[in-house]
Amino acid sequence: MKMKVRLEWVVVLIAAGVLFEMLFTKPFIGVANNGDFLRVMGAGGIDFLHVGETAHDQYYGYAHSTYGYGSFQFGGYFSSQIVLVVLASLIGRMLSREVFDIHVLSAIYSLVMLTAIYVFFKYRPVASGFTTAVLSLLILFVFFDTAYLAYFNSFFGEPVSLVFFLLTLSLAFVIVRHPSPSLTLLVFYFIAAGFLACSKIQNVPIGAAFALLGLRFLPLQEGRVWRRRVLSLSASLLVLSAGVYLAAPKELKHINLYQTVFFGILKDSLHVTTDLHELGLSDELAVLAGTNFFQDDTAIKQTDPRLQSAFYDNISHKDVMLFYLRHPARWVSKLEQAAVNSMSIRPYYLGNFEKSEGQPYGALSYRFSLWSEFKHTYMPNHLWFVVSFYLAYYLIAFIQYVRAKLASEKTFIEIFFLIGAVGLFALMIPLLGDGEADLGKHLFLFNVTFDVMAVSSMGWLLHTAVQLFHRLAAKSRTTGSSF
C-alpha cells in the first residue's frame, strides 16, 4: 500500500522540529523582563519564583524559565494574551503545583504557529513544486529565527502578534481561494483577528483593518446566513477592538500620553515653549522635554498631582495627530527615527540566557539567527529604504490587481495590500502612542509585516521566473530550437 506524503505535514514536522530544538532543549533561550511582564503575570496567577532575587538579576540581563504561583488578579490591563497566559497557568498547575514552567506558554504559541503553517500549505496557491519547496524554506528561515522564537519563552505580547497575524493571513487566503468557504473557516478567521487586535493597544487599528477585509468576503458565498455572519462578525471585531482601547487603564493612557509628548514631540525640539503653547499646555512643563515616564530624575515627578490638571486633563492623542498634521516635516523626522530601529527584530538590550548558563549579563543567542542578523547588519535602516521597498511592493501588487480577472483573485491581492497597510500602522502608531520610547521592541509587528512582504515578494519573483522558464521551454519545443 503506497502512502502519499502531503506537503503541509512535511513542513509542519520540520517546523515542529525547529521549534523543539530552539525552545525546549538546552540551553534555555528566552527574553529577559524589562518590567512589562507584571501586566499579565498577575492575571495568570503567576509570580516570581525567587522573591528575594535582586532587581539586577530579575530584569534586563537574564531570562527565566521558571516562575512561582500566586493569586489570580484580574482587572486593570486587558489583553487577549491574558487568555493564553491563564490557560498556560491552569495547565502548569496540573503539571506542577510548585513551579510554573514558561515552556507551557511557549508550547501554546508553538501550536498556533504550526496551525498557521499547516493551513497555509494545505490550501496554498497553485504553484510549481520547486516554487513551493523554496517558499517553505524561506518561511522556515525567516519566521523561525531566534529573534522571533525567543519571545515565545517570555511574557511579552509580541508572540501573540506574530502567531495570530500569520494565522489570520493563512485563514484569509483560504477563505478567498476556497471554492466554497465554510462558516467555520469564517469564524476562525475572526477569532484569530480578534486575538491579534486585542493583544496590544497599538494593534487596535489593525483589528479595524481586518474587519474591513472581512466585508470583502460577502460575495464569496450566496445566502442570507453567510451575509449575516460576515456582517455580524465584522461588526463584533470593530466593537471589540474599540473596547480594548476604551478599557485601557487610566495609568497606561497617562504613560502613553507622557511618552508621546515629552519623549516624542518635545524630544529634540528646537522650540519647546512654542510647541507647548500650540498643544494648549503651560510652558512650565518645558523642564520635562526629552524625559520619559520611567525616569527618576525629572524636575516634576511623573505622578505629581499637578500634572493631572496641567497635562493629563488637557491633552489627547488627537491633539498629537493634529500637531503632526500641521508640522509634516516634524512627522517625517520621527519616521526617520523609527526607520533607524525598523530592521531590528529583537531588543538587543534584553538578554536571552538564564543566569545558571554562566553567560555574561545581557548575553544574546545567535543560534539560527542568520535572517535577523542580516536585516540588522546589512539592510539599510533609513526611511528612504522603507519607502522604496513599499513603492516597489505596491507597484507590483497593483499591476497584478489590474490584471486579475476574477473577483476572488482581486480580493486575494487585496490581502497583500492589507499586509502593507498593517506594516504602516505598526510603524506609525508607536510614535503616536508612545513617542520614541523603546522603538526597538515596539516595531516588532512592523518587522513581521516587512518579512511577510519580503517573503511573498521573493515567492512571486520565483514563481514568475519559473513560469517564464516553462514558456520559453514550450516555445523551444514548438520551434525545435534550444536555449
Protein Blocks (a to p, Z undefined) as FASTA:
>chain_A
ZZdddfklmmmmmmmmmmmmmmmcccddddddehjmmmmmmmnopacfblmlcfklmgoj
accfbdcdddddeehjadfklmmmmmmmmmmmmmomkbccfklmmmmmmmmmmmmmmmmm
mmgccddfklmmmmmmmmmmmmmgfklmmmmmccbfklmmmmmmmmmmmmmmmmmmpmbd
cfklmmmmmmmmmmmmmmpmklmmmmmmmmmmmmmmmmmpgcjklmmmmmmmmmmmmmmm
mmmmmmpcfklmmmmmmmmmmmmmmnopablmlmmmmnopafklmmmgoiafkbckbfbd
fklmklmmmmmmmgcfklmmmmmmmmmmlmmmmmmmmmmmmmcfbafkbcfbdfklopae
hiacfehillmmmmmmmmccbfklmmmmmmmmmmmmmmmmmmpmbfklmmmmmmmmmmmm
mmmmmmmmmmmmnojghklmmmmmmmmmmmmmmmmmmmmmmmmmmmmmmmmmmmmmmnop
aZZ
